[in-house]
Amino acid sequence: MSQAIFEGSGVAVITPFTETGVDYKKLEKLVDFQIGCGTDAIVICGSTGEAATMPDKEHLSAIECAVKATAGRVPVIAGTGSNDTAHGINLTKEAVALGVDAVLVVTPYYNKCTPEGLIKHYSKIAENTDAPIILYNVPSRTNVNISPDVLYSLASHENIVAVKECNFGQVPEIYSKCGDRYTLYSGEDGLAVPMVSLGAKGVISVVANILPAHMSNMIHAYLSGDTAKARDMQIEIIPLVKALFSEVNPIPVKEAMNILGWDVGHCRLPLCDMSAKGHENLASVLASYDFSFMESYK
């Protein structure tokens, strides 16, 4: 089995924007907040970080900011995926040079490649870096699924070590075909504990942007044997999960952070502000949770 890059909760951190670019000082604050509240890893420039709207220079500057702000306290995992294999290789090399601990590589989007194309895509990236690679399987966004058979075919690449899995239904087959070859992380906050019950080591979490300690403690409760506590903590956040995914991520989580006083700016087009109805529902749900722990970090 590959050694886990982290166990617990890795936050898929949002990218705070101003009208002119990334708010790097706010990003530093967010990293300190996350680590101070027990997050187990920082995942920068993923889907939640709106990496698809960031030019390479800005993308890499955000990664560099996160690495410096983290200062080795927890692992930093950088999103470096692309629908262009050569571009993904270059981004991966650049991110590794900045000091990240691992990279998160989403399946190629829009191209809709075949399983053989997936194998060749990931093999090329793996051959061009020694860094640990987490594959990111999110068919709802990319219309491409990393099947258990594809994972089995990629097992010879020792630095492909983990999968952020959003296709919960195929997890048992992954273990059936690949055993413990890969570390699995849940890509779904609402299914984090069920995924860990099947052998995953944690979650890469959107909810952790606003409830970092809860998400980390929930996973560690299960891993340490307190399954009832973990189950109850999972149930407790279901209303919040529904609200945070009531519109396209990361629209609601950025809205939530702004409601909670973080002033992280807007999403970039083509993502727009949350609807008035969605905002009202989100604010109502947030009011039922205690966020007083945030005050000293803002």
C-alpha positions as CSV (number, residue, x, y, z in Angstrom):
1,M,0.0,0.0,0.0
2,S,1.2,3.5,-0.8
3,Q,2.0,5.7,2.2
4,A,-0.9,8.2,2.7
5,I,0.1,11.8,2.0
6,F,-2.3,12.7,4.8
7,E,-5.0,11.2,7.0
8,G,-8.0,13.1,8.0
9,S,-9.3,16.2,6.2
10,G,-7.6,18.2,3.5
11,V,-9.3,21.4,2.7
12,A,-10.0,22.2,-0.9
13,V,-9.3,25.8,-0.1
14,I,-11.1,28.6,-2.0
15,T,-9.0,31.3,-3.7
16,P,-9.8,34.8,-2.4
17,F,-10.0,37.3,-5.3
18,T,-10.0,41.1,-5.5
19,E,-11.0,43.0,-8.6
20,T,-7.4,42.8,-9.9
21,G,-6.3,39.3,-8.9
22,V,-5.6,36.9,-6.0
23,D,-5.7,38.4,-2.5
24,Y,-2.5,36.8,-1.3
25,K,-2.7,38.3,2.2
26,K,-6.2,36.8,2.7
27,L,-5.0,33.5,1.3
28,E,-2.2,33.5,4.0
29,K,-4.9,34.1,6.6
30,L,-7.0,31.3,5.3
31,V,-4.0,28.9,5.5
32,D,-3.3,29.9,9.1
33,F,-6.9,29.6,10.0
34,Q,-7.1,26.1,8.5
35,I,-3.9,24.8,10.2
36,G,-4.9,26.5,13.5
37,C,-8.2,24.6,13.4
38,G,-6.6,21.2,12.7
39,T,-6.9,20.7,9.0
40,D,-4.6,17.9,7.9
41,A,-3.6,19.2,4.4
42,I,-4.0,22.3,2.2
43,V,-5.2,21.5,-1.3
44,I,-4.6,24.7,-3.4
45,C,-5.9,25.5,-6.9
46,G,-8.4,22.7,-7.3
47,S,-11.9,23.0,-8.6
48,T,-13.0,24.8,-5.4
49,G,-10.0,27.2,-5.9
50,E,-11.3,28.1,-9.4
51,A,-8.0,27.1,-11.0
52,A,-9.8,26.8,-14.4
53,T,-10.1,30.6,-14.4
54,M,-6.5,31.3,-13.4
55,P,-3.7,32.0,-15.9
56,D,-0.6,29.9,-15.2
57,K,1.4,32.7,-13.6
58,E,-1.4,33.5,-11.2
59,H,-2.0,29.8,-10.6
60,L,1.6,29.2,-9.7
61,S,1.8,32.3,-7.5
62,A,-1.2,31.1,-5.5
63,I,0.6,27.7,-5.0
64,E,3.8,29.5,-4.0
65,C,1.8,31.6,-1.5
66,A,0.2,28.5,0.1
67,V,3.5,26.7,0.3
68,K,5.2,29.7,2.1
69,A,2.2,30.3,4.4
70,T,2.0,26.6,5.4
71,A,5.8,26.5,6.1
72,G,5.9,22.7,6.4
73,R,3.2,22.5,9.1
74,V,1.0,20.2,6.9
75,P,1.3,18.8,3.4
76,V,0.4,21.1,0.5
77,I,-1.2,19.5,-2.5
78,A,-1.5,21.5,-5.7
79,G,-4.0,21.1,-8.4
80,T,-2.1,20.8,-11.7
81,G,-4.6,19.0,-14.0
82,S,-5.4,20.0,-17.5
83,N,-7.2,18.7,-20.6
84,D,-3.8,19.2,-22.4
85,T,-1.3,16.5,-21.3
86,A,1.7,18.7,-22.1
87,H,0.2,21.6,-20.2
88,G,-0.5,19.3,-17.2
89,I,3.1,18.1,-17.2
90,N,4.5,21.7,-17.2
91,L,2.2,22.8,-14.4
92,T,3.2,19.8,-12.4
93,K,6.9,20.4,-12.8
94,E,6.4,24.1,-11.9
95,A,4.4,23.3,-8.8
96,V,6.9,20.7,-7.6
97,A,9.7,23.2,-8.0
98,L,7.7,25.5,-5.7
99,G,7.8,22.9,-2.9
100,V,4.5,21.2,-2.9
101,D,4.2,17.8,-1.3
102,A,2.0,16.2,-3.9
103,V,-0.1,17.2,-6.9
104,L,-3.8,16.6,-7.6
105,V,-4.5,15.8,-11.3
106,V,-8.1,15.9,-12.5
107,T,-9.2,13.8,-15.5
108,P,-9.0,15.7,-18.8
109,Y,-12.2,17.7,-19.3
110,Y,-14.1,18.4,-22.5
111,N,-11.8,16.1,-24.7
112,K,-13.7,13.1,-23.3
113,C,-10.9,10.7,-23.8
114,T,-11.1,7.0,-23.9
115,P,-9.8,4.7,-21.1
116,E,-6.6,4.2,-23.2
117,G,-6.2,7.9,-23.5
118,L,-6.6,8.3,-19.7
119,I,-3.9,5.7,-19.1
120,K,-1.5,7.4,-21.6
121,H,-2.3,10.9,-20.1
122,Y,-1.6,9.9,-16.5
123,S,1.4,7.7,-17.5
124,K,3.0,10.7,-19.3
125,I,2.6,12.9,-16.3
126,A,3.9,10.2,-13.9
127,E,7.0,9.7,-16.1
128,N,7.8,13.4,-16.0
129,T,7.8,13.9,-12.2
130,D,8.9,12.0,-9.1
131,A,6.3,13.8,-7.0
132,P,3.3,11.9,-5.5
133,I,0.3,12.1,-7.7
134,I,-3.3,12.0,-6.6
135,L,-5.7,11.2,-9.4
136,Y,-9.0,13.2,-9.2
137,N,-12.0,11.4,-10.4
138,V,-15.1,13.7,-10.7
139,P,-17.2,12.5,-13.6
140,S,-20.0,15.1,-12.9
141,R,-17.6,17.9,-13.9
142,T,-15.4,16.2,-16.6
143,N,-17.8,13.5,-18.1
144,V,-14.8,11.1,-17.8
145,N,-14.6,8.3,-15.2
146,I,-11.4,6.6,-14.0
147,S,-12.6,3.0,-13.9
148,P,-11.2,0.4,-11.6
149,D,-9.6,-1.2,-14.7
150,V,-7.8,2.0,-15.6
151,L,-6.5,2.2,-12.0
152,Y,-5.3,-1.3,-12.2
153,S,-3.5,-0.5,-15.5
154,L,-1.8,2.6,-13.8
155,A,-0.6,0.6,-10.8
156,S,2.9,0.2,-12.2
157,H,3.6,3.9,-11.7
158,E,4.8,4.0,-8.2
159,N,4.3,7.8,-7.8
160,I,0.6,7.6,-8.6
161,V,-0.3,7.0,-5.0
162,A,-3.9,8.1,-4.4
163,V,-7.3,8.8,-5.8
164,K,-9.7,11.6,-4.8
165,E,-12.8,9.6,-5.7
166,C,-16.3,11.2,-6.3
167,N,-17.8,8.0,-7.8
168,F,-18.7,6.3,-4.6
169,G,-20.4,3.4,-6.2
170,Q,-17.2,2.0,-7.7
171,V,-15.1,2.1,-4.5
172,P,-15.7,-1.6,-3.6
173,E,-14.6,-2.6,-7.1
174,I,-11.5,-0.5,-6.8
175,Y,-10.5,-2.4,-3.7
176,S,-11.4,-5.7,-5.4
177,K,-9.1,-5.0,-8.4
178,C,-6.4,-2.9,-6.8
179,G,-6.4,-4.0,-3.2
180,D,-4.6,-1.4,-1.1
181,R,-2.4,-0.2,-3.9
182,Y,-3.9,3.3,-3.7
183,T,-4.9,5.6,-0.9
184,L,-8.4,6.8,-1.4
185,Y,-9.8,10.1,-0.3
186,S,-13.5,11.0,-0.5
187,G,-14.3,13.8,-2.9
188,E,-17.8,14.1,-1.4
189,D,-18.3,15.7,1.9
190,G,-21.7,14.0,2.4
191,L,-20.2,10.6,1.9
192,A,-16.9,11.1,3.8
193,V,-17.6,8.7,6.6
194,P,-19.1,6.0,4.4
195,M,-16.0,6.2,2.2
196,V,-13.7,5.9,5.2
197,S,-15.7,2.9,6.3
198,L,-14.7,1.3,3.0
199,G,-11.0,1.9,3.6
200,A,-10.4,5.5,2.5
201,K,-8.0,7.6,4.7
202,G,-9.8,10.9,4.6
203,V,-11.6,13.6,2.6
204,I,-10.7,16.4,0.4
205,S,-13.3,18.8,1.6
206,V,-15.3,21.9,0.6
207,V,-17.1,22.0,4.0
208,A,-13.7,22.3,5.7
209,N,-13.4,25.9,4.4
210,I,-15.8,26.8,7.2
211,L,-15.7,23.8,9.5
212,P,-12.1,22.6,9.5
213,A,-12.0,21.2,12.9
214,H,-15.3,19.3,12.5
215,M,-14.2,17.6,9.3
216,S,-10.8,16.6,10.6
217,N,-12.2,15.4,14.0
218,M,-14.9,13.4,12.2
219,I,-12.5,11.5,10.1
220,H,-10.0,10.9,12.9
221,A,-12.9,9.7,15.1
222,Y,-13.6,6.9,12.6
223,L,-10.0,6.1,12.0
224,S,-9.4,5.8,15.8
225,G,-12.4,3.4,16.2
226,D,-15.1,5.8,17.4
227,T,-17.5,5.0,14.5
228,A,-20.6,6.2,16.3
229,K,-19.1,9.6,16.9
230,A,-18.0,9.8,13.3
231,R,-21.5,8.8,12.1
232,D,-23.2,11.4,14.3
233,M,-20.8,14.1,13.1
234,Q,-21.5,13.2,9.5
235,I,-25.2,13.4,10.0
236,E,-24.8,16.8,11.8
237,I,-23.3,18.4,8.7
238,I,-25.8,17.1,6.1
239,P,-27.9,20.3,6.1
240,L,-24.8,22.3,5.5
241,V,-23.5,20.0,2.8
242,K,-26.9,20.4,1.0
243,A,-26.7,24.1,1.3
244,L,-23.1,24.3,0.1
245,F,-23.9,22.3,-3.0
246,S,-27.3,23.8,-3.7
247,E,-25.6,25.7,-6.6
248,V,-22.4,25.0,-8.5
249,N,-19.3,24.7,-6.2
250,P,-17.6,27.0,-5.1
251,I,-20.4,29.6,-5.4
252,P,-22.1,28.7,-2.1
253,V,-19.0,28.2,-0.1
254,K,-17.6,31.6,-1.1
255,E,-21.0,33.1,-0.3
256,A,-20.9,31.4,3.1
257,M,-17.4,32.7,3.8
258,N,-18.5,36.2,2.9
259,I,-21.6,35.9,5.1
260,L,-19.3,34.8,7.9
261,G,-17.2,37.9,7.5
262,W,-14.2,36.6,5.6
263,D,-14.5,39.0,2.6
264,V,-13.1,36.5,0.1
265,G,-14.5,38.3,-3.0
266,H,-16.7,36.9,-5.8
267,C,-16.3,33.9,-8.0
268,R,-14.9,34.6,-11.5
269,L,-17.1,34.4,-14.5
270,P,-18.6,32.2,-15.8
271,L,-19.5,31.5,-12.2
272,C,-21.7,34.2,-10.8
273,D,-23.1,35.3,-7.5
274,M,-25.5,33.0,-5.6
275,S,-29.2,33.5,-6.3
276,A,-31.2,35.5,-3.8
277,K,-33.2,32.4,-2.8
278,G,-30.0,30.4,-2.4
279,H,-28.4,33.1,-0.3
280,E,-31.4,33.2,2.0
281,N,-31.4,29.5,2.5
282,L,-27.7,29.3,3.0
283,A,-27.8,32.1,5.6
284,S,-30.6,30.3,7.4
285,V,-28.6,27.0,7.5
286,L,-25.4,28.8,8.7
287,A,-27.3,30.3,11.6
288,S,-27.8,26.9,13.0
289,Y,-24.1,26.2,13.4
290,D,-21.6,27.8,15.8
291,F,-18.8,29.8,14.0
292,S,-17.6,31.8,16.9
293,F,-14.2,30.0,16.7
294,M,-13.4,31.9,13.6
295,E,-13.3,35.3,15.1
296,S,-9.6,35.3,16.3
297,Y,-8.4,34.3,12.8
298,K,-10.1,37.0,10.6
